[in-house]
């Protein structure tokens, strides 16, 4: 017992200091850093990280994201990129976003480039929903429920109930059908109204921002349009003063006078909502955000062609088409319409054209004015028999008679050319008769002419019967 006592002032050291303690576990790098009061941001499953491409093999792309070893992305994943994207991304030293799928048995990260892009798009969609930022893109497709758009690599959906009224009115069918194919590629502005990443659900609404969308698209179109441009659009609405046509997402007005060269009472006479038309830009007002369009200016003006055959002083037949307080309109035989001013209806003073003519009357009128620029023809009823045009009437009568005579002579010459020549006709009859000569004459070697003459000679030498 005394041998175990230590001298005064000294402690007894244990014989086996580790005998009563468990060996300490090997500390991880994270634990060591934590013990030192340091932290390291190690990648975790579900993270989106920026990494640097360190190598490219036949099977994988190696990316350094700060883990113990480089992560791998299957090379086949990049087959889904366009050739241009592949060439830009697949370069040693290129930094790219990656999504951490997990880790293999050796602790190397398994990564995805495309899922990282999708994750960024989902974050963008969530930010757009929170901030009410407008989505601007193009229509990528449609299905029985509505329209499909693309937000980055995500597929967004605009239900039928969320499509703007103007767009639905411009379509031939209220429900999706093959005619909706023409929507693909058209610009669209919408607002993100629902984002559910777990269900892969991204919903947008065009109707919620219809007014903002119209203004935004119109500003963009106004900045690009120039007077004289020709565009294809679709009629969105008809009014008493014209038709609104949507071009590239912005509405322009085709005034009633710019729809047709012919007179029409209302746009419905020649147009209908949803109809596709070609229009020419004739005016742009950036301050008032207005676009003036024309349909008729893309078509040949028949007025100039028809008016070329008319001259001042000429007498013409016409039909009264309508009466106004200031005069009567009359349609000429060639289809052009002219005005008989109230002062040109009668030598006497009248209060209204109905005192002299009525709609449907067929009358002889004199052309007193032709204005090609204004496309107007002035007509007169009271000057039909005036002596002021006597010489002109005589000249025109003679010219008409001469023209009729030339036409008559032309018909006689054509008839003479059609008659057969008498000599040629006789020869043709002889040849036809020769073809019908007897087979015996042909067998004897006689010519067709001799065969025809032989019976006559025989009849002259044959003795008469006793």
Number of C-alpha atoms within 10 A of each C-alpha: 4 5 6 7 10 11 9 6 5 8 9 9 8 8 7 7 8 9 9 7 7 7 8 6 6 8 10 9 11 14 13 13 13 12 11 9 8 10 13 10 8 11 17 15 13 14 16 21 19 15 20 20 21 16 16 17 9 8 11 16 24 24 29 20 23 16 15 12 14 21 27 24 22 18 15 12 13 19 11 10 13 10 10 8 12 13 10 10 15 17 15 14 14 13 17 17 21 27 27 24 16 16 16 10 6 8 13 15 27 20 29 20 21 18 17 21 19 16 21 17 16 22 14 14 27 19 14 17 18 11 10 13 13 18 22 17 16 17 22 17 17 20 14 10 13 16 22 19 25 16 17 15 14 17 14 23 23 24 18 19 12 19 19 18 12 15 19 15 15 21 21 14 13 12 15 17 12 9 11 17 13 11 17 15 13 13 14 20 23 26 23 25 17 15 20 12 13 6 7 11 14 21 20 25 23 25 21 17 17 21 11 15 23 17 16 15 20 23 15 14 18 16 11 8 15 14 13 12 11 17 15 13 22 23 24 22 20 19 12 11 14 19 27 23 30 24 21 17 22 22 27 25 22 26 19 20 18 20 22 18 16 14 11 13 11 17 21 14 8 10 17 16 18 20 14 17 15 16 26 21 21 17 17 18 10 12 6 7 15 17 24 20 29 24 20 18 16 12 10 10 14 12 17 13 10 12 18 9 8 15 13 14 21 16 23 16 14 24 19 21 16 17 19 13 11 14 18 25 21 28 18 18 11 14 14 19 22 23 23 25 19 22 17 22 23 16 10 8 10 13 10 16 22 16 10 12 16 15 14 13 12 16 14 15 26 25 22 17 16 17 10 12 7 7 15 16 20 20 31 23 21 16 20 20 13 9 10 11 16 13 10 15 17 11 12 15 12 12 12 12 12 12 12 12 12 12 11 12 12 11 11 12 10 11 10 10 9 9 8 9 10 9 8 9 10 11 11 12 10 13 12 11 13 16 10 10 16 12 9 10 15 14 8 9 10 13 12 18 13 14 19 17 10 12 10 10 9 10 10 9 8 8 8 7 4 3
